[in-house]
Amino acid sequence: MLKQYTAIAKVKRQLLDQKEVALLEARKYVAECEENLASIREQINALELPQKGTYKELLHVKAIKEQLTRQKTYALEERDRAQNRANESLHHFNEARREFEKIQYLQESEYSKALKQLQKQEQSALDEVALQLYVLQGGRT
């Protein structure tokens, strides 16, 4: 009877570990997206329009800035998607943790019931021994 929840607890623990790994990977990807976004922002801020030169050079710098702006927009969208996946992973992790804690509670309550039953049996056995000793002594204290 005590092993009723052991297999379930093991499976729930494995599921919880998988969800935790998925959460860590999602958070790592969010951090990578943040780094990429910061890098693009630095590149945009470092880009300066030429004060002298030809019109062609000005158009080239402007095209680079537009490309970086598109990359920034894409990076923002990617970061938002990654953040949504991380939030979803956190939700799944919390669900798995709750399920695991439920099984642990049931397992602990089962152990507690078994322990109480054993203590009750032990007490009954001690009472029986005490009664037999009392009868053997002829009812004297």
Salt bridges, closest charged atoms under 4 A:
ASP17 OD1 - ARG13 NH1 3.82
GLU34 OE2 - ARG79 NH1 3.39
GLU78 OE1 - ARG81 NH2 2.58
GLU78 OE2 - ARG85 NH2 3.67
ASP80 OD1 - ARG79 NH2 3.34
GLU88 OE2 - HIS92 NE2 3.71
GLU95 OE2 - HIS91 NE2 2.73
GLU99 OE1 - LYS12 NZ 3.85
GLU99 OE2 - LYS102 NZ 3.33
GLU101 OE2 - ARG97 NE 3.63
